[in-house]
Amino acid sequence: MKVAIGVLVVVLVALQQRIWFGQSGYFERKALAARYAEQQQRADALTLRNAKLTAEVLALKRDSAAFESRARSELGMVREGEVFYLVPEVDEQ
């Protein structure tokens, strides 16, 4: 009787090992859920970035003032007849 109980305990431990540490075990599923959450967060951030870029492209296509504003701020565009002054920043060192 003690031998049978011992064999059953060994079999139970062997089966538990597969449940906890196997390829589709508890810890592997936890790690997979964490990776999924990380990827979902990254996808949400990229979706937001794409929405911002789409809005910016549509604004540039629709409104010439937005196009001009962007050209002035990023490219230094100056209209004909305007005077451009560059004031250098002084280092405090």
Phi and psi in degrees as GROMACS dihedral restraints (atoms count N, CA, C in turn):
[ dihedral_restraints ]
;  ai    aj    ak    al  type     phi  dphi    fc
    3     4     5     6     1   -65.9    20    10
    4     5     6     7     1   -34.1    20    10
    6     7     8     9     1   -67.1    20    10
    7     8     9    10     1   -41.4    20    10
    9    10    11    12     1   -64.4    20    10
   10    11    12    13     1   -42.5    20    10
   12    13    14    15     1   -65.2    20    10
   13    14    15    16     1   -40.8    20    10
   15    16    17    18     1   -61.4    20    10
   16    17    18    19     1   -43.4    20    10
   18    19    20    21     1   -64.5    20    10
   19    20    21    22     1   -43.0    20    10
   21    22    23    24     1   -64.3    20    10
   22    23    24    25     1   -38.0    20    10
   24    25    26    27     1   -65.5    20    10
   25    26    27    28     1   -42.2    20    10
   27    28    29    30     1   -63.6    20    10
   28    29    30    31     1   -42.7    20    10
   30    31    32    33     1   -64.3    20    10
   31    32    33    34     1   -42.7    20    10
   33    34    35    36     1   -61.7    20    10
   34    35    36    37     1   -42.9    20    10
   36    37    38    39     1   -64.6    20    10
   37    38    39    40     1   -40.5    20    10
   39    40    41    42     1   -63.9    20    10
   40    41    42    43     1   -41.1    20    10
   42    43    44    45     1   -68.4    20    10
   43    44    45    46     1   -38.2    20    10
   45    46    47    48     1   -64.2    20    10
   46    47    48    49     1   -35.6    20    10
   48    49    50    51     1   -58.9    20    10
   49    50    51    52     1   -43.3    20    10
   51    52    53    54     1   -67.8    20    10
   52    53    54    55     1   -35.7    20    10
   54    55    56    57     1   -67.5    20    10
   55    56    57    58     1   -41.9    20    10
   57    58    59    60     1   -85.5    20    10
   58    59    60    61     1   -40.8    20    10
   60    61    62    63     1  -115.8    20    10
   61    62    63    64     1     1.9    20    10
   63    64    65    66     1   -72.2    20    10
   64    65    66    67     1  -178.8    20    10
   66    67    68    69     1   -62.4    20    10
   67    68    69    70     1   -34.9    20    10
   69    70    71    72     1  -115.4    20    10
   70    71    72    73     1    34.1    20    10
   72    73    74    75     1   -80.8    20    10
   73    74    75    76     1  -177.9    20    10
   75    76    77    78     1   -58.9    20    10
   76    77    78    79     1   -49.7    20    10
   78    79    80    81     1   -69.4    20    10
   79    80    81    82     1   -34.8    20    10
   81    82    83    84     1   -67.2    20    10
   82    83    84    85     1   -39.0    20    10
   84    85    86    87     1   -66.9    20    10
   85    86    87    88     1   -37.6    20    10
   87    88    89    90     1   -62.7    20    10
   88    89    90    91     1   -44.4    20    10
   90    91    92    93     1   -64.7    20    10
   91    92    93    94     1   -39.5    20    10
   93    94    95    96     1   -65.4    20    10
   94    95    96    97     1   -40.4    20    10
   96    97    98    99     1   -64.1    20    10
   97    98    99   100     1   -38.2    20    10
   99   100   101   102     1   -66.5    20    10
  100   101   102   103     1   -42.8    20    10
  102   103   104   105     1   -64.5    20    10
  103   104   105   106     1   -38.0    20    10
  105   106   107   108     1   -63.2    20    10
  106   107   108   109     1   -44.8    20    10
  108   109   110   111     1   -62.2    20    10
  109   110   111   112     1   -40.2    20    10
  111   112   113   114     1   -64.4    20    10
  112   113   114   115     1   -44.5    20    10
  114   115   116   117     1   -66.1    20    10
  115   116   117   118     1   -37.6    20    10
  117   118   119   120     1   -65.0    20    10
  118   119   120   121     1   -40.3    20    10
  120   121   122   123     1   -64.5    20    10
  121   122   123   124     1   -41.8    20    10
  123   124   125   126     1   -64.9    20    10
  124   125   126   127     1   -41.1    20    10
  126   127   128   129     1   -64.5    20    10
  127   128   129   130     1   -38.7    20    10
  129   130   131   132     1   -64.2    20    10
  130   131   132   133     1   -41.0    20    10
  132   133   134   135     1   -64.5    20    10
  133   134   135   136     1   -40.5    20    10
  135   136   137   138     1   -69.5    20    10
  136   137   138   139     1   -34.7    20    10
  138   139   140   141     1   -64.5    20    10
  139   140   141   142     1   -42.2    20    10
  141   142   143   144     1   -63.2    20    10
  142   143   144   145     1   -42.6    20    10
  144   145   146   147     1   -62.8    20    10
  145   146   147   148     1   -41.5    20    10
  147   148   149   150     1   -65.2    20    10
  148   149   150   151     1   -37.6    20    10
  150   151   152   153     1   -64.6    20    10
  151   152   153   154     1   -41.0    20    10
  153   154   155   156     1   -63.5    20    10
  154   155   156   157     1   -43.6    20    10
  156   157   158   159     1   -65.7    20    10
  157   158   159   160     1   -38.7    20    10
  159   160   161   162     1   -63.9    20    10
  160   161   162   163     1   -43.2    20    10
  162   163   164   165     1   -62.6    20    10
  163   164   165   166     1   -39.5    20    10
  165   166   167   168     1   -66.5    20    10
  166   167   168   169     1   -42.2    20    10
  168   169   170   171     1   -64.5    20    10
  169   170   171   172     1   -43.3    20    10
  171   172   173   174     1   -63.9    20    10
  172   173   174   175     1   -38.4    20    10
  174   175   176   177     1   -65.2    20    10
  175   176   177   178     1   -39.6    20    10
  177   178   179   180     1   -68.6    20    10
  178   179   180   181     1   -34.5    20    10
  180   181   182   183     1   -72.9    20    10
  181   182   183   184     1   -36.4    20    10
  183   184   185   186     1   -83.5    20    10
  184   185   186   187     1   -39.6    20    10
  186   187   188   189     1  -121.3    20    10
  187   188   189   190     1   118.6    20    10
  189   190   191   192     1   -70.6    20    10
  190   191   192   193     1   -24.3    20    10
  192   193   194   195     1   -66.7    20    10
  193   194   195   196     1   -37.8    20    10
  195   196   197   198     1   -66.0    20    10
  196   197   198   199     1   -39.8    20    10
  198   199   200   201     1   -62.5    20    10
  199   200   201   202     1   -45.4    20    10
  201   202   203   204     1   -66.3    20    10
  202   203   204   205     1   -41.3    20    10
  204   205   206   207     1   -60.4    20    10
  205   206   207   208     1   -43.4    20    10
  207   208   209   210     1   -66.8    20    10
  208   209   210   211     1   -40.2    20    10
  210   211   212   213     1   -64.6    20    10
  211   212   213   214     1   -37.3    20    10
  213   214   215   216     1   -68.0    20    10
  214   215   216   217     1   -44.8    20    10
  216   217   218   219     1   -76.1    20    10
  217   218   219   220     1   -38.3    20    10
  219   220   221   222     1   -97.6    20    10
  220   221   222   223     1   -31.1    20    10
  222   223   224   225     1  -109.2    20    10
  223   224   225   226     1    -7.3    20    10
  225   226   227   228     1    74.7    20    10
  226   227   228   229     1    33.0    20    10
  228   229   230   231     1   -65.3    20    10
  229   230   231   232     1   139.2    20    10
  231   232   233   234     1  -129.4    20    10
  232   233   234   235     1   131.1    20    10
  234   235   236   237     1   -73.3    20    10
  235   236   237   238     1   161.4    20    10
  237   238   239   240     1   -66.9    20    10
  238   239   240   241     1   130.9    20    10
  240   241   242   243     1    93.4    20    10
  241   242   243   244     1   -10.0    20    10
  243   244   245   246     1   -89.9    20    10
  244   245   246   247     1   154.6    20    10
  246   247   248   249     1  -111.9    20    10
  247   248   249   250     1   131.7    20    10
  249   250   251   252     1  -104.3    20    10
  250   251   252   253     1   124.5    20    10
  252   253   254   255     1  -113.2    20    10
  253   254   255   256     1   131.5    20    10
  255   256   257   258     1  -110.9    20    10
  256   257   258   259     1   116.3    20    10
  258   259   260   261     1  -103.8    20    10
  259   260   261   262     1   111.6    20    10
  261   262   263   264     1   -71.7    20    10
  262   263   264   265     1   146.1    20    10
  264   265   266   267     1   -81.8    20    10
  265   266   267   268     1   141.9    20    10
  267   268   269   270     1   -93.5    20    10
  268   269   270   271     1   129.4    20    10
  270   271   272   273     1   -76.5    20    10
  271   272   273   274     1   138.3    20    10
  273   274   275   276     1   -86.8    20    10
  274   275   276   277     1     7.7    20    10
